[in-house]
Amino acid sequence: MKVVDLRSDTITQPTDAMRRAMCEAEVGDDVYGEDPTVNRLEEIAAAMLGKEAGLFTASGTMSNLIAILVHTRPGDEILLGSEAHILWYEVGSASAVAGTNLRIVPNDENGSMDLDLVQAAIRPEDIHFPSTTLLCLENTHNRCGGAVLTPEFTTAACDVAHRNGLHVHLDGARIFNAAVAQGKPAADLTAPVDSVCFCLSKSLSAPVGSVLCGSRDFITRARKKRKMLGGGMRQAGVIAAAGQVALDTMLDQLEKDHANAKRFATGLAGIPGIACSIEATVSNIVMFSLPPHVPSREFVDRLREHGVKLNHTSRKAIRAVTHRMIDAGDVDFATDCVRSVLNEFR
Ligand SMILES: Cc1ncc(COP(=O)(O)O)c(C=O)c1O
């Protein structure tokens, strides 16, 4: 049976070139800083994001937590969007491990936040208050349907934060999607933030890993936090090699993924009863919702029986993510399946 897996770009498997590079990688003990392949990946990633240094980590979740640990102290308060990945899907690590208080600012549909609300949420000095020390942003924005933050918004948000003594961390799990979607170098989107991480294991197709980037001093401190979390990985060049190939070869793929997402959104928008915004589909994530009488969990289960795998993100909303292993024919197949499964609920 044909299977079209649109649950996430994390299901992408390493390319043949990545597997070869992994096999041939020159390695050393990375905890001693002696793995040349990891060192090179960290240098390349930092240069691409316009930062002084990088740190290879096991995952986006680990990178975000390390950044929070470096930028804050237990009891500090973090400002983040109401739809932030850090808030929804990182097992509460900012509170459980870093001991921080989370203060939520509503996300607009485009992943941004009202900067007046950000300013208002920053606590003044008061003996009763936690200190607000960090603002977290996300680009592209997962729960906001792959929306992209513009450099102008990021700069304005950083201005507010920096003026008030806060640092800014950018969860850029899909920052290269954001860059391709705006036709700009990734470094243009990351210039004003103090730290940024991105994932190698999502649309870039590498099997494992994320790179956290920032100033040399920030990365020195981050390296120690990584060790504390058990993330010192020894001969990690074996996996970092795939990450290098990902950065070398996969960026062209992202434009195709975005075109396929747009194609899917266009197909879905043409199905009576489905709400899907074609204009809001700007990267590789497509969000759509069902008519009120159709429960999304059951809909997703039925679609799977037809060979199409999607994720529901709430009672009504469903998410699809395009990636290297999806072509235009797969998207059309998925559109036809959505149409016929919806008919089963009439
Ligand atoms: C925006 C965002 N940040 C962070 C992560 C976490 O990445 P990982 O799954 O590598 O921990 C994800 C994963 O989907 C994500 O979408």
Ligand as a Chemical Component Dictionary entry (heavy atoms), coordinates in Angstrom:
data_LIG
# 
_chem_comp.id                   LIG 
_chem_comp.type                 NON-POLYMER 
_chem_comp.pdbx_formal_charge   0 
_chem_comp.three_letter_code    LIG 
# 
loop_
_chem_comp_atom.comp_id 
_chem_comp_atom.atom_id 
_chem_comp_atom.alt_atom_id 
_chem_comp_atom.type_symbol 
_chem_comp_atom.charge 
_chem_comp_atom.model_Cartn_x 
_chem_comp_atom.model_Cartn_y 
_chem_comp_atom.model_Cartn_z 
_chem_comp_atom.pdbx_ordinal 
LIG C1 C1 C 0 10.225 24.780 16.607 1  
LIG C2 C2 C 0 10.833 23.566 17.219 2  
LIG N1 N1 N 0 11.752 23.706 18.176 3  
LIG C3 C3 C 0 12.363 22.661 18.747 4  
LIG C4 C4 C 0 12.051 21.375 18.353 5  
LIG C5 C5 C 0 12.713 20.227 19.084 6  
LIG O1 O1 O 0 13.577 19.531 18.286 7  
LIG P1 P1 P 0 13.989 18.013 18.670 8  
LIG O2 O2 O 0 12.853 17.156 18.211 9  
LIG O3 O3 O 0 15.253 17.821 17.897 10 
LIG O4 O4 O 0 14.192 17.964 20.136 11 
LIG C6 C6 C 0 11.102 21.168 17.356 12 
LIG C7 C7 C 0 10.765 19.789 16.940 13 
LIG O5 O5 O 0 9.842  19.557 16.192 14 
LIG C8 C8 C 0 10.478 22.291 16.770 15 
LIG O6 O6 O 0 9.551  22.165 15.811 16 
# 
loop_
_chem_comp_bond.comp_id 
_chem_comp_bond.atom_id_1 
_chem_comp_bond.atom_id_2 
_chem_comp_bond.value_order 
_chem_comp_bond.pdbx_ordinal 
LIG C1 C2 SING 1  
LIG C2 N1 SING 2  
LIG C2 C8 DOUB 3  
LIG N1 C3 DOUB 4  
LIG C3 C4 SING 5  
LIG C4 C5 SING 6  
LIG C4 C6 DOUB 7  
LIG C5 O1 SING 8  
LIG O1 P1 SING 9  
LIG P1 O2 DOUB 10 
LIG P1 O3 SING 11 
LIG P1 O4 SING 12 
LIG C6 C7 SING 13 
LIG C6 C8 SING 14 
LIG C7 O5 DOUB 15 
LIG C8 O6 SING 16 
# 
